Amino acid sequence: MNRVVTQHENAFFAAQRRASGAAQVAEKKAAVQKAMDEQGRLLTRADKIATRIYRAQVDSVADVIAKLRVLVVQEEDIHPAVRTCLRNLRQLSRK
């Protein structure tokens, strides 16, 4: 009898570990998917900004910076990569 109970307990705990592991895997997959969706959204936004700048037919780095500032102000948040791009462009225009 004891052996049967132990087997049931072992089976229960094993099933519990599998369920916990499956939940962790599902959480990780969801986090990866969310990150991929965010990356796709950012790439889409960057592509739109690049397209707008290209269509504006800018002649100098200063014009690019001006266009970027206008476009970034229109966005509700500024991604760190865009900030870095603006900083780099400002440095280039000063040289």
Buried (B, 14 or more C-beta within 10 A) or exposed (E): EEEEEEEEEEEEEEEEEEEEEEEEEEEEEEEEEEEEEEEEEEEEBBEEBEEBBEEBEBEEBBBBBBBBEEBBEEEEEEBEEBEEBBEEBEEEEEE
